[in-house]
């Protein structure tokens, strides 16, 4: 499912590059503050609930 979505996004970017917008440094700072305390193990298997 994720691969199909990413392919859709890639095609849309190729067809409509004029719609791309830069992310502001304020937004980057806000997102970083929201996830600063989050621990994530990218090697951990997903639970049945997450899939």
C-alpha distance matrix in Angstrom:
0.0 3.8 5.4 5.3 6.4 8.8 10.0 10.8 12.6 14.4 15.6 16.8 18.7 20.3 21.4 22.5 23.6 26.3 23.9 23.2 25.2 26.4 25.7 29.1 30.7 31.2 27.5 26.9 29.7 28.5 25.0 26.8 29.2 26.5 24.8 28.1 28.7 25.2 25.0 21.7 21.5 18.5 19.7 19.7 17.4 15.2 16.9 15.8 15.9 13.5 10.6
3.8 0.0 3.8 5.5 5.1 6.1 8.5 9.8 10.5 12.2 14.2 15.3 16.5 18.4 20.0 20.7 21.3 24.1 21.7 20.5 22.3 23.1 22.4 25.8 27.2 27.9 24.3 23.4 26.4 25.4 21.9 23.5 26.1 23.6 21.9 25.0 25.9 22.5 22.4 19.2 19.1 16.1 17.7 18.2 16.5 14.6 17.0 16.7 16.6 13.5 11.3
5.4 3.8 0.0 3.8 5.4 5.1 6.1 8.5 9.9 10.4 12.2 14.2 15.3 16.5 18.3 19.7 20.3 23.4 21.5 20.4 22.6 23.6 23.4 27.0 28.5 29.6 26.1 25.1 28.3 27.7 24.2 25.7 28.5 26.4 24.5 27.4 28.6 25.3 25.0 21.6 21.2 17.8 19.1 20.1 18.5 17.2 19.8 19.5 19.9 16.8 14.3
5.3 5.5 3.8 0.0 3.8 5.5 5.1 6.2 8.7 9.9 10.6 12.3 14.3 15.4 16.5 18.1 19.4 22.3 20.3 19.8 22.4 23.9 24.1 27.7 29.6 30.6 27.0 26.5 29.8 28.9 25.6 27.5 30.3 28.0 26.5 29.7 30.9 27.7 27.7 24.5 24.4 21.1 22.6 23.3 21.4 19.6 21.8 21.0 21.1 18.3 15.7
6.4 5.1 5.4 3.8 0.0 3.8 5.4 5.0 6.3 8.6 10.0 10.6 12.4 14.3 15.4 16.2 17.3 19.9 17.5 16.9 19.2 20.8 20.7 24.3 26.3 27.1 23.5 23.2 26.5 25.5 22.3 24.5 27.1 24.8 23.7 27.0 28.4 25.3 25.8 22.9 23.4 20.3 22.4 23.0 21.5 19.4 21.6 21.1 20.5 17.5 15.6
8.8 6.1 5.1 5.5 3.8 0.0 3.8 5.3 5.0 6.1 8.6 9.8 10.5 12.3 14.2 15.1 15.5 18.4 16.5 15.3 17.6 18.8 18.9 22.6 24.4 25.7 22.3 21.5 24.9 24.5 21.3 23.1 26.1 24.3 22.9 25.8 27.5 24.6 25.0 22.0 22.4 19.2 21.3 22.5 21.5 20.0 22.7 22.7 22.3 19.0 17.3
10.0 8.5 6.1 5.1 5.4 3.8 0.0 3.8 5.4 5.0 6.2 8.6 9.9 10.6 12.3 14.0 14.9 18.1 16.8 16.1 19.0 20.5 21.3 25.1 27.1 28.6 25.3 24.6 28.2 27.8 24.8 26.6 29.7 28.0 26.6 29.5 31.3 28.4 28.7 25.6 25.7 22.3 24.1 25.4 24.2 22.8 25.4 25.2 25.1 22.0 19.8
10.8 9.8 8.5 6.2 5.0 5.3 3.8 0.0 3.8 5.5 5.2 6.2 8.7 10.0 10.6 11.9 13.6 16.3 14.6 14.6 17.6 19.7 20.5 24.3 26.7 27.8 24.5 24.4 28.0 27.3 24.5 26.8 29.6 27.7 26.9 30.0 31.9 29.1 29.8 27.0 27.5 24.4 26.5 27.5 26.2 24.3 26.6 26.0 25.5 22.5 20.6
12.6 10.5 9.9 8.7 6.3 5.0 5.4 3.8 0.0 3.8 5.5 5.1 6.1 8.6 9.9 10.2 11.0 13.7 11.8 11.2 14.0 16.0 16.8 20.5 23.0 24.2 21.0 20.9 24.5 24.0 21.4 23.6 26.6 25.0 24.3 27.3 29.4 26.9 27.9 25.3 26.2 23.2 25.7 26.9 26.1 24.3 26.8 26.7 25.9 22.7 21.3
14.4 12.2 10.4 9.9 8.6 6.1 5.0 5.5 3.8 0.0 3.8 5.5 5.2 6.3 8.7 9.9 10.1 13.5 12.5 11.6 14.7 16.4 17.7 21.5 23.8 25.6 22.6 22.1 25.8 25.8 23.2 25.1 28.3 27.0 26.0 28.7 31.1 28.6 29.3 26.6 27.1 23.9 26.2 27.8 27.2 25.9 28.7 28.8 28.3 25.0 23.4
15.6 14.2 12.2 10.6 10.0 8.6 6.2 5.2 5.5 3.8 0.0 3.8 5.5 5.1 6.2 8.5 9.9 13.2 12.6 12.7 16.3 18.5 20.2 24.0 26.6 28.2 25.3 25.1 28.9 28.8 26.3 28.4 31.5 30.2 29.4 32.2 34.5 32.0 32.8 30.1 30.6 27.3 29.5 31.0 30.0 28.6 31.1 30.8 30.4 27.3 25.4
16.8 15.3 14.2 12.3 10.6 9.8 8.6 6.2 5.1 5.5 3.8 0.0 3.8 5.4 5.1 5.7 7.8 10.4 9.2 10.0 13.5 16.3 18.0 21.6 24.6 25.9 23.0 23.4 27.1 26.8 24.6 27.1 29.9 28.6 28.3 31.2 33.6 31.4 32.6 30.2 31.1 28.2 30.6 31.9 31.1 29.4 31.8 31.5 30.6 27.5 26.0
18.7 16.5 15.3 14.3 12.4 10.5 9.9 8.7 6.1 5.2 5.5 3.8 0.0 3.8 5.5 5.2 5.1 8.4 7.7 7.4 11.0 13.3 15.5 19.1 21.9 23.7 21.1 21.1 24.9 25.0 23.0 25.2 28.3 27.4 27.0 29.6 32.3 30.3 31.5 29.3 30.4 27.4 30.0 31.7 31.3 29.8 32.5 32.7 31.8 28.5 27.3
20.3 18.4 16.5 15.4 14.3 12.3 10.6 10.0 8.6 6.3 5.1 5.4 3.8 0.0 3.8 5.7 5.9 9.5 10.2 10.2 13.9 16.1 18.7 22.2 24.9 26.9 24.5 24.4 28.2 28.5 26.5 28.5 31.7 30.9 30.3 32.8 35.5 33.5 34.4 32.0 32.8 29.6 32.0 33.8 33.4 32.1 34.9 35.0 34.4 31.1 29.5
21.4 20.0 18.3 16.5 15.4 14.2 12.3 10.6 9.9 8.7 6.2 5.1 5.5 3.8 0.0 3.8 6.3 8.8 9.6 11.0 14.7 17.6 20.2 23.5 26.6 28.3 25.9 26.2 30.0 30.1 28.2 30.5 33.5 32.6 32.4 35.1 37.7 35.7 36.9 34.5 35.4 32.4 34.8 36.4 35.7 34.1 36.6 36.4 35.6 32.5 30.9
22.5 20.7 19.7 18.1 16.2 15.1 14.0 11.9 10.2 9.9 8.5 5.7 5.2 5.7 3.8 0.0 3.8 5.4 5.8 7.8 11.5 14.6 17.3 20.5 23.8 25.3 23.0 23.7 27.4 27.4 25.9 28.4 31.2 30.4 30.6 33.2 36.0 34.3 35.8 33.8 35.1 32.3 35.0 36.5 36.1 34.3 36.8 36.7 35.6 32.4 31.3
23.6 21.3 20.3 19.4 17.3 15.5 14.9 13.6 11.0 10.1 9.9 7.8 5.1 5.9 6.3 3.8 0.0 3.8 5.3 5.6 9.1 11.8 14.9 18.0 21.1 23.0 21.0 21.4 25.1 25.6 24.2 26.4 29.4 29.0 29.0 31.4 34.4 32.9 34.4 32.5 33.9 31.2 34.0 35.8 35.7 34.3 36.9 37.3 36.1 32.8 31.9
26.3 24.1 23.4 22.3 19.9 18.4 18.1 16.3 13.7 13.5 13.2 10.4 8.4 9.5 8.8 5.4 3.8 0.0 3.8 5.6 8.2 11.3 14.6 17.1 20.5 22.2 20.6 21.5 25.0 25.3 24.5 26.9 29.6 29.3 29.8 32.2 35.3 34.1 35.9 34.4 36.1 33.6 36.6 38.2 38.3 36.6 39.1 39.5 38.0 34.8 34.1
23.9 21.7 21.5 20.3 17.5 16.5 16.8 14.6 11.8 12.5 12.6 9.2 7.7 10.2 9.6 5.8 5.3 3.8 0.0 3.8 6.4 10.1 12.6 15.4 18.9 20.1 18.0 19.3 22.8 22.7 21.7 24.4 26.9 26.3 27.0 29.6 32.5 31.2 33.3 31.8 33.7 31.3 34.5 35.8 35.7 33.9 36.2 36.5 34.8 31.7 31.2
23.2 20.5 20.4 19.8 16.9 15.3 16.1 14.6 11.2 11.6 12.7 10.0 7.4 10.2 11.0 7.8 5.6 5.6 3.8 0.0 3.8 6.9 9.6 12.7 15.9 17.6 15.5 16.3 19.9 20.1 19.1 21.4 24.2 23.8 24.3 26.6 29.7 28.5 30.4 29.0 30.8 28.5 31.7 33.2 33.5 31.9 34.5 35.1 33.6 30.2 29.9
25.2 22.3 22.6 22.4 19.2 17.6 19.0 17.6 14.0 14.7 16.3 13.5 11.0 13.9 14.7 11.5 9.1 8.2 6.4 3.8 0.0 3.8 6.5 9.1 12.6 14.1 12.4 13.5 16.9 17.2 16.7 19.0 21.6 21.6 22.4 24.5 27.8 27.0 29.2 28.2 30.4 28.5 32.0 33.4 34.0 32.4 34.9 35.8 34.0 30.7 30.9
26.4 23.1 23.6 23.9 20.8 18.8 20.5 19.7 16.0 16.4 18.5 16.3 13.3 16.1 17.6 14.6 11.8 11.3 10.1 6.9 3.8 0.0 3.8 6.3 9.3 11.5 10.3 10.7 14.0 15.1 14.7 16.5 19.2 19.7 20.4 22.1 25.5 25.1 27.3 26.5 28.8 27.1 30.6 32.2 33.3 32.0 34.6 35.9 34.2 30.7 31.2
25.7 22.4 23.4 24.1 20.7 18.9 21.3 20.5 16.8 17.7 20.2 18.0 15.5 18.7 20.2 17.3 14.9 14.6 12.6 9.6 6.5 3.8 0.0 3.8 6.6 8.3 6.6 7.1 10.5 11.3 11.0 12.9 15.4 16.0 16.9 18.5 22.0 21.7 24.1 23.7 26.3 24.9 28.6 29.9 31.2 29.8 32.3 33.8 31.9 28.5 29.3
29.1 25.8 27.0 27.7 24.3 22.6 25.1 24.3 20.5 21.5 24.0 21.6 19.1 22.2 23.5 20.5 18.0 17.1 15.4 12.7 9.1 6.3 3.8 0.0 3.8 5.3 5.3 6.5 8.8 10.0 10.9 12.5 14.4 15.7 17.1 18.2 21.8 22.1 24.9 25.0 27.8 26.9 30.6 31.9 33.4 32.1 34.5 36.1 34.0 30.7 31.9
30.7 27.2 28.5 29.6 26.3 24.4 27.1 26.7 23.0 23.8 26.6 24.6 21.9 24.9 26.6 23.8 21.1 20.5 18.9 15.9 12.6 9.3 6.6 3.8 0.0 3.8 5.4 5.0 6.1 8.6 9.9 10.4 12.3 14.3 15.5 15.9 19.6 20.5 23.1 23.6 26.6 26.0 29.7 31.1 33.0 32.0 34.3 36.4 34.4 31.1 32.5
31.2 27.9 29.6 30.6 27.1 25.7 28.6 27.8 24.2 25.6 28.2 25.9 23.7 26.9 28.3 25.3 23.0 22.2 20.1 17.6 14.1 11.5 8.3 5.3 3.8 0.0 3.8 5.4 5.1 6.2 8.7 9.9 10.6 12.5 14.6 15.2 18.6 19.7 22.8 23.7 26.9 26.7 30.5 31.4 33.2 31.9 34.0 35.9 33.6 30.5 32.3
27.5 24.3 26.1 27.0 23.5 22.3 25.3 24.5 21.0 22.6 25.3 23.0 21.1 24.5 25.9 23.0 21.0 20.6 18.0 15.5 12.4 10.3 6.6 5.3 5.4 3.8 0.0 3.8 5.4 5.0 6.2 8.5 9.8 10.6 12.5 14.0 17.3 17.7 20.8 21.3 24.5 24.1 27.9 28.7 30.2 28.7 30.7 32.5 30.1 27.1 28.7
26.9 23.4 25.1 26.5 23.2 21.5 24.6 24.4 20.9 22.1 25.1 23.4 21.1 24.4 26.2 23.7 21.4 21.5 19.3 16.3 13.5 10.7 7.1 6.5 5.0 5.4 3.8 0.0 3.8 5.5 5.3 6.1 8.6 10.0 10.9 11.8 15.4 15.8 18.5 18.9 21.9 21.5 25.2 26.4 28.2 27.1 29.4 31.5 29.5 26.2 27.9
29.7 26.4 28.3 29.8 26.5 24.9 28.2 28.0 24.5 25.8 28.9 27.1 24.9 28.2 30.0 27.4 25.1 25.0 22.8 19.9 16.9 14.0 10.5 8.8 6.1 5.1 5.4 3.8 0.0 3.8 5.5 5.1 6.2 8.7 10.2 10.2 13.8 15.1 18.0 19.2 22.5 22.6 26.3 27.2 29.4 28.4 30.5 32.8 30.6 27.6 29.6
28.5 25.4 27.7 28.9 25.5 24.5 27.8 27.3 24.0 25.8 28.8 26.8 25.0 28.5 30.1 27.4 25.6 25.3 22.7 20.1 17.2 15.1 11.3 10.0 8.6 6.2 5.0 5.5 3.8 0.0 3.8 5.4 5.2 6.3 8.9 10.0 13.0 14.0 17.4 18.6 22.2 22.5 26.3 26.7 28.5 27.1 28.8 30.9 28.5 25.6 27.8
25.0 21.9 24.2 25.6 22.3 21.3 24.8 24.5 21.4 23.2 26.3 24.6 23.0 26.5 28.2 25.9 24.2 24.5 21.7 19.1 16.7 14.7 11.0 10.9 9.9 8.7 6.2 5.3 5.5 3.8 0.0 3.8 5.4 5.1 6.4 8.5 11.5 11.6 14.7 15.4 18.9 18.9 22.7 23.2 24.9 23.5 25.4 27.5 25.3 22.2 24.3
26.8 23.5 25.7 27.5 24.5 23.1 26.6 26.8 23.6 25.1 28.4 27.1 25.2 28.5 30.5 28.4 26.4 26.9 24.4 21.4 19.0 16.5 12.9 12.5 10.4 9.9 8.5 6.1 5.1 5.4 3.8 0.0 3.8 5.4 5.4 5.7 9.3 10.1 13.0 14.1 17.5 17.9 21.6 22.3 24.6 23.7 25.8 28.3 26.3 23.3 25.5
29.2 26.1 28.5 30.3 27.1 26.1 29.7 29.6 26.6 28.3 31.5 29.9 28.3 31.7 33.5 31.2 29.4 29.6 26.9 24.2 21.6 19.2 15.4 14.4 12.3 10.6 9.8 8.6 6.2 5.2 5.4 3.8 0.0 3.8 5.6 5.2 8.2 10.0 13.4 15.3 18.9 20.0 23.6 23.8 26.1 25.1 26.7 29.2 26.9 24.3 26.9
26.5 23.6 26.4 28.0 24.8 24.3 28.0 27.7 25.0 27.0 30.2 28.6 27.4 30.9 32.6 30.4 29.0 29.3 26.3 23.8 21.6 19.7 16.0 15.7 14.3 12.5 10.6 10.0 8.7 6.3 5.1 5.4 3.8 0.0 3.8 5.9 7.6 8.3 12.0 13.6 17.4 18.4 22.0 21.8 23.7 22.3 23.6 26.0 23.5 20.9 23.7
24.8 21.9 24.5 26.5 23.7 22.9 26.6 26.9 24.3 26.0 29.4 28.3 27.0 30.3 32.4 30.6 29.0 29.8 27.0 24.3 22.4 20.4 16.9 17.1 15.5 14.6 12.5 10.9 10.2 8.9 6.4 5.4 5.6 3.8 0.0 3.8 5.6 5.2 8.6 10.0 13.7 14.8 18.4 18.3 20.5 19.5 21.2 23.8 21.7 19.0 21.6
28.1 25.0 27.4 29.7 27.0 25.8 29.5 30.0 27.3 28.7 32.2 31.2 29.6 32.8 35.1 33.2 31.4 32.2 29.6 26.6 24.5 22.1 18.5 18.2 15.9 15.2 14.0 11.8 10.2 10.0 8.5 5.7 5.2 5.9 3.8 0.0 3.8 5.7 8.5 10.9 14.4 16.0 19.3 19.5 22.2 21.7 23.4 26.4 24.5 21.9 24.6
28.7 25.9 28.6 30.9 28.4 27.5 31.3 31.9 29.4 31.1 34.5 33.6 32.3 35.5 37.7 36.0 34.4 35.3 32.5 29.7 27.8 25.5 22.0 21.8 19.6 18.6 17.3 15.4 13.8 13.0 11.5 9.3 8.2 7.6 5.6 3.8 0.0 3.8 6.5 9.8 13.2 15.6 18.5 18.1 20.9 20.4 21.7 24.8 22.9 20.7 23.8
25.2 22.5 25.3 27.7 25.3 24.6 28.4 29.1 26.9 28.6 32.0 31.4 30.3 33.5 35.7 34.3 32.9 34.1 31.2 28.5 27.0 25.1 21.7 22.1 20.5 19.7 17.7 15.8 15.1 14.0 11.6 10.1 10.0 8.3 5.2 5.7 3.8 0.0 3.8 6.4 10.1 12.3 15.3 14.7 17.2 16.6 18.1 21.2 19.4 17.0 20.0
25.0 22.4 25.0 27.7 25.8 25.0 28.7 29.8 27.9 29.3 32.8 32.6 31.5 34.4 36.9 35.8 34.4 35.9 33.3 30.4 29.2 27.3 24.1 24.9 23.1 22.8 20.8 18.5 18.0 17.4 14.7 13.0 13.4 12.0 8.6 8.5 6.5 3.8 0.0 3.8 6.9 9.7 12.2 11.7 14.7 14.8 16.4 19.9 18.8 16.4 19.2
21.7 19.2 21.6 24.5 22.9 22.0 25.6 27.0 25.3 26.6 30.1 30.2 29.3 32.0 34.5 33.8 32.5 34.4 31.8 29.0 28.2 26.5 23.7 25.0 23.6 23.7 21.3 18.9 19.2 18.6 15.4 14.1 15.3 13.6 10.0 10.9 9.8 6.4 3.8 0.0 3.8 6.1 8.9 8.6 11.5 11.7 14.0 17.4 16.7 14.0 16.3
21.5 19.1 21.2 24.4 23.4 22.4 25.7 27.5 26.2 27.1 30.6 31.1 30.4 32.8 35.4 35.1 33.9 36.1 33.7 30.8 30.4 28.8 26.3 27.8 26.6 26.9 24.5 21.9 22.5 22.2 18.9 17.5 18.9 17.4 13.7 14.4 13.2 10.1 6.9 3.8 0.0 3.8 5.4 5.5 8.9 10.3 12.8 16.4 16.6 13.9 15.8
18.5 16.1 17.8 21.1 20.3 19.2 22.3 24.4 23.2 23.9 27.3 28.2 27.4 29.6 32.4 32.3 31.2 33.6 31.3 28.5 28.5 27.1 24.9 26.9 26.0 26.7 24.1 21.5 22.6 22.5 18.9 17.9 20.0 18.4 14.8 16.0 15.6 12.3 9.7 6.1 3.8 0.0 3.8 5.6 8.1 9.5 12.8 16.0 16.4 13.3 14.4
19.7 17.7 19.1 22.6 22.4 21.3 24.1 26.5 25.7 26.2 29.5 30.6 30.0 32.0 34.8 35.0 34.0 36.6 34.5 31.7 32.0 30.6 28.6 30.6 29.7 30.5 27.9 25.2 26.3 26.3 22.7 21.6 23.6 22.0 18.4 19.3 18.5 15.3 12.2 8.9 5.4 3.8 0.0 3.8 6.4 9.2 12.4 15.6 16.8 14.2 14.8
19.7 18.2 20.1 23.3 23.0 22.5 25.4 27.5 26.9 27.8 31.0 31.9 31.7 33.8 36.4 36.5 35.8 38.2 35.8 33.2 33.4 32.2 29.9 31.9 31.1 31.4 28.7 26.4 27.2 26.7 23.2 22.3 23.8 21.8 18.3 19.5 18.1 14.7 11.7 8.6 5.5 5.6 3.8 0.0 3.8 6.5 9.1 12.6 13.8 11.7 12.8
17.4 16.5 18.5 21.4 21.5 21.5 24.2 26.2 26.1 27.2 30.0 31.1 31.3 33.4 35.7 36.1 35.7 38.3 35.7 33.5 34.0 33.3 31.2 33.4 33.0 33.2 30.2 28.2 29.4 28.5 24.9 24.6 26.1 23.7 20.5 22.2 20.9 17.2 14.7 11.5 8.9 8.1 6.4 3.8 0.0 3.8 6.4 9.4 11.3 9.5 9.9
15.2 14.6 17.2 19.6 19.4 20.0 22.8 24.3 24.3 25.9 28.6 29.4 29.8 32.1 34.1 34.3 34.3 36.6 33.9 31.9 32.4 32.0 29.8 32.1 32.0 31.9 28.7 27.1 28.4 27.1 23.5 23.7 25.1 22.3 19.5 21.7 20.4 16.6 14.8 11.7 10.3 9.5 9.2 6.5 3.8 0.0 3.8 6.5 7.8 5.8 6.5
16.9 17.0 19.8 21.8 21.6 22.7 25.4 26.6 26.8 28.7 31.1 31.8 32.5 34.9 36.6 36.8 36.9 39.1 36.2 34.5 34.9 34.6 32.3 34.5 34.3 34.0 30.7 29.4 30.5 28.8 25.4 25.8 26.7 23.6 21.2 23.4 21.7 18.1 16.4 14.0 12.8 12.8 12.4 9.1 6.4 3.8 0.0 3.8 5.3 5.2 6.7
15.8 16.7 19.5 21.0 21.1 22.7 25.2 26.0 26.7 28.8 30.8 31.5 32.7 35.0 36.4 36.7 37.3 39.5 36.5 35.1 35.8 35.9 33.8 36.1 36.4 35.9 32.5 31.5 32.8 30.9 27.5 28.3 29.2 26.0 23.8 26.4 24.8 21.2 19.9 17.4 16.4 16.0 15.6 12.6 9.4 6.5 3.8 0.0 3.8 5.5 5.5
15.9 16.6 19.9 21.1 20.5 22.3 25.1 25.5 25.9 28.3 30.4 30.6 31.8 34.4 35.6 35.6 36.1 38.0 34.8 33.6 34.0 34.2 31.9 34.0 34.4 33.6 30.1 29.5 30.6 28.5 25.3 26.3 26.9 23.5 21.7 24.5 22.9 19.4 18.8 16.7 16.6 16.4 16.8 13.8 11.3 7.8 5.3 3.8 0.0 3.8 5.7
13.5 13.5 16.8 18.3 17.5 19.0 22.0 22.5 22.7 25.0 27.3 27.5 28.5 31.1 32.5 32.4 32.8 34.8 31.7 30.2 30.7 30.7 28.5 30.7 31.1 30.5 27.1 26.2 27.6 25.6 22.2 23.3 24.3 20.9 19.0 21.9 20.7 17.0 16.4 14.0 13.9 13.3 14.2 11.7 9.5 5.8 5.2 5.5 3.8 0.0 3.8
10.6 11.3 14.3 15.7 15.6 17.3 19.8 20.6 21.3 23.4 25.4 26.0 27.3 29.5 30.9 31.3 31.9 34.1 31.2 29.9 30.9 31.2 29.3 31.9 32.5 32.3 28.7 27.9 29.6 27.8 24.3 25.5 26.9 23.7 21.6 24.6 23.8 20.0 19.2 16.3 15.8 14.4 14.8 12.8 9.9 6.5 6.7 5.5 5.7 3.8 0.0
